[in-house]
């Protein structure tokens, strides 16, 4: 049975998850104010105000029509577009920052999506995604329920390893970073050597891809085995 968008995205689970992710993003010390931002896979726009409150201009995009109806009603003053990252527009939307939180693992062709987002981003591509346990470079296709507001549009997602995500980002950006810290949420592990992670349904990681060097103690260019809470 499919759930209504509001029942899913505004459930206590989702609200807490979004709060922890945005707290963490704010703690990274990145230059996110007064930028032009393309938000992809926006859902119902619960991350959008993070950038609006910092004086940034936001283009909001989403692939699910049922979510777009709510986005347009919620943010009538914003530029809201339907963008399916598995079939993106032929031309990039050039912005300062592309914000891709909670979207990459819902894609059938994430490599192509990363390449398109990279063409859009003049400064940064921010990625948070579910990943697979392990150090290998693999994508792991994953089936999802098509039509569910928070799932893959056509029911074909993936669970890439951190190594895969980092490699794909590195094909388009000269500088790719993982975070030293993780959000205060159980889906973000701290010890990646723990084999028990392989049995968990959702484990997540954050990546920052940049056109320029970021001299930032919250970021590392290696893939960390251990992280801490921010």
SERO-4910 file (N, C-alpha, C, O; in steps of 0.05 Angstrom, whole numbers):
BEGIN
 pado doro    nc1    nc2    nc3   cac1   cac2   cac3    cc1    cc2    cc3    oc1    oc2    oc3
  Unk    A     17    -24      0      0      0      0     18     25      0     36     27     16
  Unk    A     12     43    -18     28     68    -20     18     88      0     -6     91      5
  Unk    A     37    103     12     30    123     31     28    151     18     40    155     -3
  Unk    A     13    169     31     11    196     21     37    211     27     50    205     47
  Unk    A     45    230     10     71    243     15     73    256     43     94    253     56
  Unk    A     52    269     52     54    282     78     57    262    100     71    267    120
  Unk    A     43    239     98     45    219    119     73    208    121     82    200    143
  Unk    A     87    207     99    115    196     99    135    217    107    149    213    126
  Unk    A    136    239     92    157    259     97    153    275    123    173    285    133
  Unk    A    129    276    133    125    291    157    119    273    181    108    281    201
  Unk    A    128    248    179    127    229    201    149    236    221    168    249    214
  Unk    A    146    228    246    167    234    266    194    224    257    215    237    262
  Unk    A    195    200    244    221    189    235    234    208    215    258    214    218
  Unk    A    219    218    195    231    235    175    239    262    186    260    273    180
  Unk    A    222    273    203    227    299    215    253    299    231    270    317    229
  Unk    A    257    278    247    281    276    263    305    272    245    326    284    249
  Unk    A    302    255    224    324    249    206    334    275    192    358    280    190
  Unk    A    315    291    183    322    316    170    336    335    189    355    349    181
  Unk    A    326    337    213    338    355    233    368    347    237    385    365    238
  Unk    A    373    322    241    400    313    246    419    318    222    442    326    226
  Unk    A    409    314    198    425    319    174    431    348    171    454    355    164
  Unk    A    412    365    175    417    394    172    434    405    194    451    423    189
  Unk    A    432    395    218    450    403    239    479    397    231    497    413    234
  Unk    A    483    373    220    509    364    212    520    381    190    543    390    190
  Unk    A    503    387    170    512    403    147    521    431    157    541    441    148
  Unk    A    506    442    176    513    469    187    540    468    202    555    487    202
  Unk    A    546    445    214    571    442    229    596    440    213    618    443    223
  Unk    A    593    436    186    616    432    169    632    457    162    654    456    153
  Unk    A    619    480    167    633    505    162    637    512    133    656    526    126
  Unk    A    620    502    116    622    508     87    609    535     81    592    545     96
  Unk    A    617    547     59    606    572     51    580    567     36    580    563     11
  Unk    A    558    568     50    532    561     39    513    585     38    490    582     29
  Unk    A    521    608     47    504    631     47    506    647     21    527    647      8
  Unk    A    484    659     13    482    676    -10    493    663    -35    508    675    -51
  Unk    A    486    638    -39    494    623    -63    469    617    -80    446    621    -72
  Unk    A    474    608   -104    453    598   -122    454    568   -120    474    556   -127
  Unk    A    432    556   -111    431    528   -104    411    513   -121    388    523   -125
  Unk    A    418    490   -131    399    471   -143    396    448   -124    414    433   -119
  Unk    A    372    445   -114    365    423    -96    351    402   -113    331    406   -125
  Unk    A    363    378   -113    352    356   -128    339    335   -109    348    331    -87
  Unk    A    318    322   -119    304    303   -102    294    316    -76    299    305    -55
  Unk    A    280    338    -79    273    354    -56    251    342    -39    246    352    -16
  Unk    A    237    322    -49    214    311    -33    193    332    -30    182    341    -50
  Unk    A    187    340     -5    167    361      0    180    388      7    167    406     16
  Unk    A    207    389      4    221    415      8    228    420     37    230    443     46
  Unk    A    232    399     53    238    402     81    267    411     86    274    418    108
  Unk    A    284    410     66    312    420     68    315    448     55    335    461     59
  Unk    A    295    456     40    297    480     24    302    505     41    318    522     34
  Unk    A    289    507     64    291    531     81    319    534     93    327    556    100
  Unk    A    335    512     94    362    514    104    378    534     87    393    550     98
  Unk    A    374    534     61    388    552     43    374    579     41    387    600     40
  Unk    A    348    579     41    333    605     40    340    622     64    343    646     62
  Unk    A    342    610     88    348    625    112    376    636    112    382    655    127
  Unk    A    393    626     94    420    636     92    423    655     68    445    662     59
  Unk    A    400    664     58    401    684     37    407    673     10    414    689     -9
  Unk    A    406    647      6    412    635    -20    387    634    -37    364    634    -27
  Unk    A    391    634    -63    370    630    -83    369    600    -90    389    588    -96
  Unk    A    345    588    -88    343    559    -91    324    552   -114    302    561   -116
  Unk    A    335    536   -132    319    522   -153    312    495   -141    330    479   -135
  Unk    A    287    489   -138    278    465   -125    269    445   -146    252    451   -163
  Unk    A    280    420   -145    272    400   -165    264    374   -151    274    367   -130
  Unk    A    247    360   -165    236    334   -154    226    318   -178    218    330   -198
  Unk    A    227    292   -176    218    275   -198    190    265   -195    177    259   -215
  Unk    A    180    263   -171    153    252   -166    132    273   -168    133    293   -154
  Unk    A    113    269   -186     92    289   -191     76    295   -165     69    318   -160
  Unk    A     70    274   -150     54    279   -125     69    296   -105     56    311    -90
  Unk    A     95    295   -105    111    313    -88    112    341   -100    112    361    -85
  Unk    A    114    343   -126    115    369   -139     91    386   -133     93    410   -129
  Unk    A     67    374   -132     43    388   -127     44    402    -99     36    425    -96
  Unk    A     55    388    -80     58    399    -53     80    420    -52     76    441    -39
  Unk    A    102    415    -66    123    435    -67    113    461    -78    120    483    -68
  Unk    A     98    460   -100     88    485   -112     69    500    -94     69    525    -94
  Unk    A     53    485    -79     35    498    -60     50    510    -36     42    530    -25
  Unk    A     71    496    -28     86    504     -5    105    528    -11    109    545      6
  Unk    A    116    528    -35    136    549    -42    127    562    -69    141    558    -89
  Unk    A    105    576    -70     95    587    -95    114    608   -107    113    614   -131
  Unk    A    132    619    -91    150    640   -100    176    629   -112    191    644   -124
  Unk    A    180    603   -110    206    592   -119    203    579   -146    182    573   -156
  Unk    A    226    576   -159    229    562   -185    229    532   -179    249    522   -170
  Unk    A    207    519   -185    204    490   -179    201    475   -205    185    482   -222
  Unk    A    218    454   -208    219    440   -233    218    410   -229    226    399   -208
  Unk    A    208    396   -249    210    367   -249    236    359   -263    240    364   -286
  Unk    A    254    347   -247    279    336   -257    282    308   -247    283    303   -223
  Unk    A    283    289   -266    288    261   -259    318    256   -265    326    257   -288
  Unk    A    333    251   -244    362    248   -248    369    223   -264    392    220   -273
  Unk    A    351    204   -267    356    182   -285    351    189   -314    359    174   -332
  Unk    A    340    212   -319    336    223   -346    336    253   -344    316    266   -350
  Unk    A    359    265   -338    360    294   -333    358    310   -359    361    298   -381
  Unk    A    353    336   -357    352    352   -381    378    351   -397    399    347   -385
  Unk    A    377    355   -423    402    354   -438    422    376   -431    446    372   -433
  Unk    A    412    399   -422    430    420   -415    431    423   -384    410    420   -371
  Unk    A    454    429   -373    456    433   -344    444    459   -335    441    478   -351
  Unk    A    436    460   -310    427    485   -297    451    495   -281    456    485   -259
  Unk    A    465    514   -291    490    523   -278    484    539   -253    471    560   -255
  Unk    A    494    530   -231    490    542   -205    516    541   -189    536    531   -199
  Unk    A    516    553   -165    540    551   -148    542    524   -135    563    511   -134
  Unk    A    520    515   -124    519    490   -108    497    472   -117    474    481   -121
  Unk    A    502    447   -119    481    427   -123    479    411    -97    499    401    -86
  Unk    A    455    409    -87    449    396    -62    434    370    -67    411    370    -76
  Unk    A    447    347    -61    435    321    -68    436    304    -42    453    287    -39
  Unk    A    416    308    -25    415    293      0    392    273     -2    369    280     -7
  Unk    A    398    248      3    378    227      4    366    220    -23    343    211    -25
  Unk    A    381    224    -44    371    219    -71    387    199    -88    375    183   -103
  Unk    A    413    199    -85    430    183   -103    422    153   -102    423    140   -123
  Unk    A    416    143    -79    410    114    -78    383    106    -88    376     83    -89
  Unk    A    367    126    -96    341    121   -109    343    121   -139    323    122   -153
  Unk    A    368    121   -150    372    123   -179    381     97   -191    396     81   -178
  Unk    A    373     92   -215    382     68   -230    409     74   -244    425     55   -247
  Unk    A    414     99   -251    438    107   -265    452    129   -250    454    152   -259
  Unk    A    462    123   -226    474    145   -210    499    157   -222    505    180   -217
  Unk    A    515    142   -237    539    153   -249    532    176   -268    545    197   -268
  Unk    A    512    171   -285    503    191   -304    492    216   -289    495    238   -297
  Unk    A    478    210   -267    467    232   -251    489    249   -239    487    274   -239
  Unk    A    510    237   -228    532    252   -217    545    269   -239    552    292   -234
  Unk    A    549    257   -262    561    272   -284    545    297   -291    556    318   -297
  Unk    A    518    294   -292    501    317   -299    502    338   -277    504    361   -282
  Unk    A    500    329   -252    501    348   -229    528    363   -229    529    386   -222
  Unk    A    549    349   -236    576    361   -237    577    383   -258    590    404   -255
  Unk    A    563    379   -280    561    399   -301    546    424   -291    551    446   -301
  Unk    A    529    420   -272    514    443   -261    529    459   -240    525    483   -238
  Unk    A    546    445   -225    558    457   -201    584    472   -207    603    460   -215
  Unk    A    583    499   -203    607    515   -206    626    513   -182    650    516   -185
  Unk    A    615    507   -159    631    507   -134    630    480   -120    651    466   -117
  Unk    A    606    471   -112    604    448    -95    582    430   -104    561    439   -114
  Unk    A    586    404   -100    564    384   -101    564    370    -74    583    357    -66
  Unk    A    542    373    -60    538    361    -33    521    336    -35    499    337    -46
  Unk    A    532    314    -26    518    288    -29    515    274     -2    535    271     12
  Unk    A    492    266      5    487    248     27    471    225     15    451    229      2
  Unk    A    479    200     21    466    177      9    468    152     26    487    150     42
  Unk    A    450    134     22    453    107     33    475     93     17    477     97     -7
  Unk    A    491     78     31    513     64     18    513     34     26    498     27     45
  Unk    A    529     19     13    532    -10     20    557    -13     37    577      3     34
  Unk    A    557    -32     54    581    -38     71    603    -50     53    597    -65     35
  Unk    A    627    -44     60    650    -56     46    668    -36     33    660    -13     29
  Unk    A    692    -45     26    713    -27     15    715    -30    -15    731    -15    -28
  Unk    A    700    -48    -27    702    -51    -56    688    -29    -71    673    -13    -59
  Unk    A    693    -27    -96    682     -6   -114    658    -18   -129    662    -28   -151
  Unk    A    634    -17   -117    611    -30   -129    586    -13   -126    585      5   -109
  Unk    A    567    -18   -144    543     -1   -144    518    -15   -132    501     -1   -121
  Unk    A    516    -41   -133    495    -57   -120    467    -47   -128    455    -33   -112
  Unk    A    456    -54   -151    428    -47   -158    409    -57   -136    414    -78   -123
  Unk    A    387    -42   -132    369    -48   -110    341    -41   -118    336    -19   -128
  Unk    A    322    -59   -114    295    -55   -122    279    -39   -101    283    -43    -77
  Unk    A    263    -21   -110    245     -5    -92    217     -6   -102    212    -14   -125
  Unk    A    199      4    -86    170      4    -94    164     29   -110    164     51   -100
  Unk    A    159     24   -136    153     47   -154    127     60   -145    108     47   -136
  Unk    A    127     87   -147    103    102   -140    103    111   -111     87    129   -104
  Unk    A    120    100    -94    122    109    -67    135    136    -66    156    140    -79
  Unk    A    124    156    -52    135    183    -54    164    187    -47    177    205    -56
  Unk    A    174    169    -30    202    171    -22    220    150    -34    242    144    -24
  Unk    A    211    137    -56    226    116    -69    234    124    -97    227    145   -107
  Unk    A    248    105   -111    256    109   -139    231    112   -156    211     97   -152
  Unk    A    231    129   -175    208    134   -192    199    109   -206    176    102   -207
  Unk    A    218     94   -218    212     70   -233    217     45   -217    215     23   -228
  Unk    A    224     47   -192    229     24   -175    257     12   -177    261    -11   -168
  Unk    A    276     27   -188    303     17   -191    323     36   -178    328     57   -188
  Unk    A    333     27   -155    352     43   -140    379     29   -139    385     11   -155
  Unk    A    396     37   -120    422     25   -117    432     29    -88    421     45    -73
  Unk    A    452     14    -81    466     18    -56    496     18    -62    510     -2    -57
  Unk    A    507     40    -71    536     41    -78    553     41    -53    545     49    -32
  Unk    A    577     31    -56    596     33    -34    608     61    -33    606     76    -52
  Unk    A    619     67    -10    632     94     -8    654     97    -28    658    119    -39
  Unk    A    669     76    -34    690     78    -53    679     84    -81    692     99    -96
  Unk    A    656     73    -88    644     78   -114    636    107   -116    641    120   -136
  Unk    A    623    117    -95    614    145    -96    638    164    -98    637    183   -114
  Unk    A    658    159    -83    682    176    -84    695    175   -112    703    196   -122
  Unk    A    697    152   -123    709    149   -150    693    165   -171    704    179   -187
  Unk    A    667    162   -170    650    176   -190    651    206   -187    652    221   -206
  Unk    A    651    215   -162    654    244   -158    681    254   -168    683    276   -178
  Unk    A    702    238   -164    729    246   -172    732    247   -202    751    260   -211
  Unk    A    715    235   -217    717    237   -246    709    265   -256    716    273   -278
  Unk    A    694    280   -239    685    306   -247    696    329   -230    694    352   -239
  Unk    A    706    323   -207    715    344   -189    744    338   -181    752    315   -176
  Unk    A    761    359   -179    789    355   -172    792    350   -142    813    339   -134
  Unk    A    772    356   -126    775    353    -97    749    340    -86    727    352    -89
  Unk    A    752    317    -74    729    303    -63    735    295    -34    756    285    -28
  Unk    A    717    302    -16    721    298     12    699    281     25    676    282     16
  Unk    A    707    266     45    688    254     64    689    271     89    707    287     93
  Unk    A    669    268    106    668    284    130    681    269    153    679    245    155
  Unk    A    694    284    171    706    272    195    684    264    214    687    244    229
  Unk    A    662    278    213    640    273    232    616    260    218    615    260    193
  Unk    A    597    250    233    572    240    224    549    253    239    553    260    263
  Unk    A    526    255    227    502    265    242    496    248    266    503    224    268
  Unk    A    482    260    285    473    245    309    448    229    302    426    235    311
  Unk    A    452    208    287    430    190    279    442    163    274    464    160    263
  Unk    A    427    143    282    437    115    281    441    105    253    455     85    249
  Unk    A    430    117    232    435    108    205    463    117    195    472    108    173
  Unk    A    476    134    210    503    143    203    524    130    221    528    139    243
  Unk    A    537    108    212    555     94    230    581    109    235    588    127    220
  Unk    A    594    101    256    620    113    263    644     94    258    665    104    252
  Unk    A    639     68    260    661     48    257    654     32    232    638     13    233
  Unk    A    668     38    210    662     24    185    677     -2    182    674    -16    162
  Unk    A    692    -10    203    704    -36    203    685    -57    216    692    -81    215
  Unk    A    663    -49    226    644    -66    240    628    -82    219    611    -71    206
  Unk    A    633   -108    217    620   -125    198    590   -126    202    575   -134    184
  Unk    A    580   -119    226    551   -119    231    537    -99    214    512   -101    210
  Unk    A    551    -80    203    538    -60    186    526    -72    161    507    -62    149
  Unk    A    538    -95    152    528   -108    128    499   -118    131    485   -121    111
  Unk    A    490   -122    156    463   -131    160    443   -109    166    420   -115    170
  Unk    A    452    -85    167    434    -62    173    421    -53    147    434    -51    126
  Unk    A    395    -46    148    380    -39    124    390    -13    112    389     -9     87
  Unk    A    398      7    129    406     33    119    430     43    133    430     46    158
  Unk    A    452     48    118    475     61    129    482     84    110    480     81     85
  Unk    A    491    106    121    493    131    105    520    144    108    534    141    128
  Unk    A    527    160     88    552    175     88    548    202     73    529    205     58
  Unk    A    566    221     79    564    248     68    590    253     53    612    247     62
  Unk    A    587    266     29    610    273     12    608    302      3    586    312      0
  Unk    A    631    314      0    632    342    -10    652    342    -33    675    337    -30
  Unk    A    641    348    -57    658    351    -81    661    380    -87    642    395    -88
  Unk    A    686    388    -93    692    417    -95    710    422   -119    726    406   -127
  Unk    A    706    446   -131    723    455   -153    750    466   -143    769    466   -157
  Unk    A    750    474   -118    774    486   -106    781    471    -80    765    457    -69
  Unk    A    806    474    -72    815    462    -47    800    473    -24    797    498    -22
  Unk    A    791    456     -6    777    465     18    795    459     42    798    436     50
  Unk    A    806    480     54    823    477     78    805    477    102    800    498    114
  Unk    A    794    453    108    773    451    127    778    427    145    779    404    135
  Unk    A    781    430    171    787    407    189    764    387    191    768    365    202
  Unk    A    741    394    181    718    376    183    717    357    159    700    339    158
  Unk    A    736    360    140    736    344    116    763    330    112    784    340    120
  Unk    A    761    306    101    785    290     94    783    279     66    760    273     57
  Unk    A    805    277     52    804    267     24    804    236     23    797    224      3
  Unk    A    811    223     45    810    194     47    782    185     55    765    202     64
  Unk    A    777    159     53    752    148     63    756    138     91    771    119     95
  Unk    A    745    151    111    752    145    139    740    118    148    718    110    141
  Unk    A    756    104    163    746     79    176    730     85    200    711     71    207
  Unk    A    738    106    214    724    114    238    718    144    237    734    161    228
  Unk    A    694    150    246    685    178    248    674    184    276    672    165    292
  Unk    A    668    209    281    657    216    307    631    232    302    626    242    280
  Unk    A    616    236    323    593    254    322    602    283    322    622    289    335
  Unk    A    588    300    309    597    328    307    590    342    333    596    366    336
***
